[in-house]
Amino acid sequence: MKLICPVCRKALKQNGREAVCENGHHFDYAKSGYLNLLMKQSKVHGDDAAMVKARTGFLNSGAYAFLKEHLTALSREFRPQVIADLGCGEGYYTAALEAEEKYGFDMSKDALKHAAKHDRSTAYCVASIFHLPMPDSSCDFVLTCFAPAACVEIERILKPGGVFVFVTPGKKHLFELKELLYETPYENKVTPLNMALPLIRTDEIRQPFDCSGEDLMNLFMMTPYAWRTAESGKEKLRRTLQMRILAEFVVRVYQKPF
């Protein structure tokens, strides 16, 4: 196990239902299997149970399976020993990655409860991606998918030659949904990432999917549109039986110099 104590930065070892460091700091494993590495006084943030249910329901439809397959292929290409997924959520992408050791970090206990129950190949932890409980130069492959890039921490935990894979929405991602919801739909901005690691590759992948009924509402609920949309737009969505929507992603790969 490559986890370290968030208090004193010493190595953690599992002892029954706890992880303990040499200085006696204790952290609990939940019944579902994830490890809570937040300090006792910390307020847990992250997605609630309703958001987790919506996203899980939509992802199970297979609409984003092509992105999962692309990320799995990248893990096979670079053949990492240790992977860290920062902002892993329910573990939909994490579970498919291939490595000897995998770690998933998120602030949502509800998301990690689902992840740990359904994926025993990964060690899931409640922790901030901006204060990672991992040693320096401990990972070969770091993934951040639809979450902020914790650049300083990523550069710290990557081994020389290790890669960082950063996934963001493409310009036209879910544009048809925006056309339905908003009078003036907008394209997503794809902005350069301010980090020291060299960018070695950019893949733009896209695929349309048909969406209807519960899947359509789940998609809406897992996006920022759910709290930005006026009631008139929500009513349009409720009346919509089916839509064909474009999923478009930008997958950037950065590599730490040897």
C-alpha positions in Angstrom: 0.0 0.0 0.0 1.4 3.4 -1.1 -0.9 5.6 1.1 0.6 8.0 3.6 -0.9 9.6 6.7 -2.4 13.0 5.9 -1.3 14.3 9.3 2.4 13.4 9.5 3.1 12.0 6.0 4.3 8.7 7.3 3.5 5.4 5.6 0.1 3.8 6.4 -0.4 0.1 7.1 -3.8 -1.7 7.2 -4.6 -3.1 10.6 -8.0 -4.7 10.5 -10.7 -2.1 9.8 -8.2 0.8 10.2 -5.1 2.2 8.5 -2.4 3.3 11.0 0.9 5.1 10.8 3.9 4.8 13.0 2.9 7.9 15.0 -0.4 6.4 15.9 -2.8 8.3 13.7 -5.8 6.1 12.9 -8.2 6.2 9.9 -11.3 4.0 9.4 -12.4 1.8 6.6 -16.1 2.0 5.8 -18.2 -1.2 5.6 -18.2 -0.8 1.8 -14.4 -0.8 1.7 -13.3 2.7 1.1 -10.8 4.4 3.5 -11.6 7.8 5.0 -8.5 9.9 5.1 -10.1 13.2 5.9 -9.3 14.8 9.3 -12.0 14.6 11.9 -12.8 18.3 11.8 -13.0 18.4 8.0 -16.3 18.9 6.3 -16.9 16.4 3.6 -17.9 17.9 0.3 -18.6 16.3 -3.0 -21.6 14.8 -4.8 -24.6 13.7 -2.7 -26.5 10.5 -3.0 -29.0 11.9 -5.6 -26.2 13.1 -7.9 -24.4 9.7 -7.5 -27.6 7.8 -8.4 -28.2 10.0 -11.5 -24.7 9.7 -12.8 -24.5 6.0 -12.1 -27.8 5.4 -13.9 -26.7 7.4 -16.9 -23.2 5.8 -17.2 -24.8 2.4 -17.0 -26.6 3.2 -20.2 -23.3 2.9 -22.1 -23.4 6.4 -23.7 -19.8 7.2 -22.4 -18.4 3.6 -22.8 -16.3 4.8 -25.7 -14.4 7.1 -23.4 -13.9 4.3 -20.9 -12.5 2.2 -23.7 -10.2 5.0 -24.8 -8.8 5.4 -21.2 -8.4 1.7 -20.8 -6.4 1.6 -24.0 -4.1 4.3 -22.7 -3.5 2.4 -19.5 -2.5 -0.6 -21.6 -0.3 1.5 -23.9 1.7 3.0 -21.0 1.6 -0.2 -18.8 1.8 1.5 -15.4 2.4 -0.3 -12.2 0.5 2.3 -10.1 -2.5 4.4 -11.1 -4.2 7.2 -9.2 -7.6 8.5 -10.3 -8.2 12.0 -8.9 -11.9 12.8 -8.6 -12.8 9.2 -9.4 -16.5 9.5 -8.4 -18.2 6.1 -8.6 -15.2 4.5 -10.2 -16.8 4.0 -13.6 -13.5 4.7 -15.4 -11.2 3.7 -12.6 -12.4 0.1 -12.5 -11.6 -0.4 -16.2 -8.0 0.8 -16.0 -5.2 -1.7 -16.0 -2.3 -1.7 -13.4 -0.9 -3.7 -10.6 -2.1 -1.1 -8.0 -4.9 1.4 -8.4 -6.0 4.2 -6.1 -9.2 6.4 -6.4 -9.6 9.6 -4.5 -12.8 11.7 -4.1 -14.5 13.9 -1.5 -17.9 12.2 -1.9 -18.5 9.3 0.5 -21.7 8.4 -1.4 -19.7 8.1 -4.6 -16.9 6.0 -3.0 -19.5 3.8 -1.3 -20.7 2.7 -4.7 -17.1 2.5 -6.1 -15.8 0.3 -3.3 -18.7 -2.0 -3.5 -18.4 -2.6 -7.2 -14.7 -2.5 -7.8 -12.4 -4.6 -5.5 -9.4 -3.9 -7.8 -8.9 -0.4 -6.5 -8.2 1.2 -3.1 -10.7 4.0 -2.8 -10.1 6.9 -0.3 -12.0 10.0 0.8 -9.3 12.6 0.4 -8.7 16.0 -1.2 -7.0 15.8 -4.6 -5.1 19.0 -3.5 -3.6 17.2 -0.5 -3.0 13.7 -1.7 -2.1 11.0 0.8 0.6 9.5 -1.5 4.4 9.7 -1.4 6.5 11.7 -3.9 7.2 9.9 -7.2 4.9 7.0 -6.4 2.6 6.8 -9.5 3.2 6.0 -13.2 -0.2 7.1 -14.4 -2.6 9.8 -13.0 -6.1 10.4 -14.4 -8.3 13.4 -13.8 -11.6 13.1 -15.6 -14.1 16.0 -15.4 -12.5 17.4 -12.2 -10.0 20.3 -11.6 -6.4 19.5 -12.3 -4.4 19.5 -9.0 -1.2 20.3 -11.0 1.2 20.7 -8.1 0.2 17.4 -6.5 0.2 15.6 -9.8 3.7 16.7 -10.6 4.8 15.6 -7.1 3.4 12.1 -7.1 4.3 11.2 -10.7 7.4 9.1 -11.2 9.9 10.3 -13.9 8.4 9.2 -17.2 5.0 8.9 -15.7 1.9 10.3 -17.5 -1.0 12.5 -16.5 -4.2 12.0 -18.5 -6.6 15.0 -18.3 -10.2 14.6 -19.7 -12.4 17.6 -20.4 -15.6 18.2 -22.4 -15.1 19.1 -26.1 -16.5 22.2 -27.6 -19.7 20.6 -28.9 -20.2 18.2 -25.9 -23.9 17.9 -25.2 -24.6 20.9 -27.5 -28.1 19.5 -28.5 -29.1 19.4 -24.9 -28.1 23.1 -24.5 -30.1 24.0 -27.6 -33.1 22.6 -25.9 -32.5 24.2 -22.6 -31.2 27.7 -23.5 -32.2 30.4 -25.9 -28.5 31.1 -26.7 -26.6 27.8 -26.4 -22.8 28.1 -26.0 -19.8 26.0 -26.9 -17.5 24.8 -24.2 -14.1 26.4 -23.9 -11.1 24.2 -24.1 -8.3 26.1 -22.4 -4.6 25.3 -22.0 -3.6 23.7 -18.7 -1.1 25.7 -16.7 1.3 23.0 -15.6 5.0 22.4 -16.0 4.7 18.9 -17.5 5.1 18.7 -21.3 2.0 17.9 -23.4 2.8 14.9 -25.5 -0.5 14.1 -27.0 -4.1 15.4 -27.5 -6.9 13.0 -28.6 -10.3 14.4 -29.5 -13.0 11.7 -29.5 -16.7 12.0 -30.1 -19.7 9.8 -30.6 -23.4 10.5 -30.8 -25.9 8.6 -28.6 -29.7 8.4 -28.3 -31.1 9.4 -25.0 -34.6 9.2 -23.6 -36.7 8.8 -20.5 -34.9 8.3 -17.3 -31.5 8.4 -18.9 -32.2 11.8 -20.3 -33.2 13.1 -16.9 -30.2 11.5 -15.3 -27.9 13.1 -17.8 -29.4 16.5 -17.0 -29.1 16.0 -13.2 -25.4 15.1 -13.4 -24.5 18.3 -15.3 -24.2 21.9 -14.0 -27.3 22.6 -16.2 -29.4 21.1 -13.4 -29.0 24.3 -11.2 -28.5 26.8 -14.0 -31.7 26.0 -16.1 -34.9 28.0 -15.7 -38.1 26.1 -15.0 -39.2 26.7 -18.6 -36.2 24.8 -19.9 -36.8 22.0 -17.5 -40.4 21.7 -18.7 -39.1 21.4 -22.3 -36.9 18.6 -21.2 -39.7 16.8 -19.4 -41.8 16.9 -22.6 -38.9 15.6 -24.8 -39.3 11.9 -25.5 -35.9 11.2 -27.1 -32.8 13.1 -28.3 -29.7 12.3 -30.3 -26.8 14.0 -28.5 -23.1 14.3 -29.3 -20.6 13.3 -26.6 -17.3 14.9 -27.3 -14.1 14.8 -25.1 -10.6 16.2 -25.2 -8.1 13.8 -23.7 -4.7 15.4 -23.1 -1.6 13.4 -22.1 1.3 15.0 -20.2 4.5 13.3 -19.3 7.0 14.0 -16.6 10.5 14.1 -18.0 12.9 11.2 -17.1 
